Amino acid sequence: MDKYDFGGWATRNDLLCSDGRIIKKDAFKDQDGMTVPIVWNHDHDSVNAVLGHAVLENRDDGVYAYGVFNNTEEGQHAKELVEHGDVRSLSIYANK
């Protein structure tokens, strides 16, 4: 990736998620290279919850995300939280 605000694992293979699911290797291989929205706390009911987007990369260990925040007030606030270390994890919306 050329330019992104952060990178991190969207999901790792074969780990028990907090929702009780286990994401298996290549579960998201069809989304490799896909751009998806970054949404705060899985809130798909509010346009204000969209903070930017991520490009997904399917890897041997799981799915890696390269994130870019948008220039909205919410996106820039989230960027500051990530840069400051207040937000340090991602959650993939795998229940749909």
C-alpha positions as CSV (number, residue, x, y, z in Angstrom):
1,M,0.0,0.0,0.0
2,D,1.3,3.4,-0.9
3,K,-0.5,5.7,1.5
4,Y,-2.6,4.7,4.6
5,D,-3.1,6.0,8.1
6,F,-2.7,2.6,9.8
7,G,-2.4,-1.0,9.2
8,G,-3.5,-4.0,11.3
9,W,-5.0,-7.4,11.4
10,A,-8.8,-7.3,10.7
11,T,-8.8,-11.0,11.8
12,R,-6.4,-13.7,12.4
13,N,-7.0,-17.4,11.5
14,D,-8.3,-19.9,13.9
15,L,-8.8,-17.6,16.9
16,L,-12.0,-17.5,19.0
17,C,-13.6,-14.1,18.5
18,S,-15.6,-12.3,21.2
19,D,-18.8,-13.2,19.4
20,G,-18.0,-16.9,19.6
21,R,-17.0,-17.3,16.0
22,I,-13.7,-18.8,14.7
23,I,-12.6,-17.3,11.4
24,K,-10.9,-20.0,9.3
25,K,-8.0,-19.5,6.8
26,D,-9.1,-18.0,3.5
27,A,-12.6,-17.2,4.8
28,F,-12.3,-13.8,3.2
29,K,-10.0,-14.7,0.3
30,D,-12.7,-13.4,-2.1
31,Q,-12.3,-9.9,-0.5
32,D,-8.6,-9.8,-1.1
33,G,-7.8,-6.3,-2.5
34,M,-11.4,-5.1,-1.7
35,T,-12.0,-1.7,-0.3
36,V,-14.5,-1.7,2.6
37,P,-15.8,1.0,5.0
38,I,-14.3,1.5,8.4
39,V,-17.4,1.8,10.7
40,W,-17.3,2.7,14.3
41,N,-18.6,-0.1,16.6
42,H,-20.4,-1.9,13.8
43,D,-23.0,1.0,13.5
44,H,-24.4,0.5,10.0
45,D,-27.4,2.7,10.8
46,S,-25.6,6.1,10.8
47,V,-23.6,7.6,8.0
48,N,-21.7,9.5,10.7
49,A,-20.3,6.1,11.9
50,V,-18.3,5.7,8.6
51,L,-14.8,6.9,9.5
52,G,-12.9,6.0,6.3
53,H,-12.1,2.9,4.4
54,A,-9.7,-0.1,4.5
55,V,-8.1,-2.2,1.8
56,L,-8.1,-5.8,2.7
57,E,-5.2,-8.2,2.1
58,N,-5.7,-11.9,2.5
59,R,-2.5,-13.4,4.1
60,D,-1.5,-16.8,5.3
61,D,-2.1,-15.8,8.9
62,G,-5.4,-13.9,8.3
63,V,-6.8,-10.7,6.8
64,Y,-4.7,-7.5,7.1
65,A,-6.3,-4.1,6.7
66,Y,-4.7,-0.9,5.5
67,G,-6.9,1.9,6.8
68,V,-7.4,5.5,5.6
69,F,-9.5,7.9,7.7
70,N,-11.8,10.4,5.9
71,N,-11.7,14.2,6.5
72,T,-14.9,14.3,8.4
73,E,-14.8,15.4,12.1
74,E,-15.5,11.8,13.1
75,G,-12.8,10.4,10.9
76,Q,-10.2,12.9,12.1
77,H,-11.2,12.2,15.7
78,A,-10.8,8.5,15.2
79,K,-7.4,9.1,13.5
80,E,-6.3,11.0,16.6
81,L,-7.5,8.2,18.9
82,V,-5.4,5.6,16.8
83,E,-2.3,7.8,16.7
84,H,-2.5,8.4,20.5
85,G,-2.9,4.7,21.2
86,D,-6.4,5.0,22.7
87,V,-7.9,2.6,20.0
88,R,-5.6,-0.3,19.2
89,S,-7.8,-3.0,17.6
90,L,-10.1,-3.8,14.7
91,S,-13.2,-6.0,14.6
92,I,-14.4,-7.5,11.3
93,Y,-18.2,-7.6,10.7
94,A,-18.4,-11.4,10.0
95,N,-21.9,-12.2,11.1
96,K,-23.6,-11.3,7.8
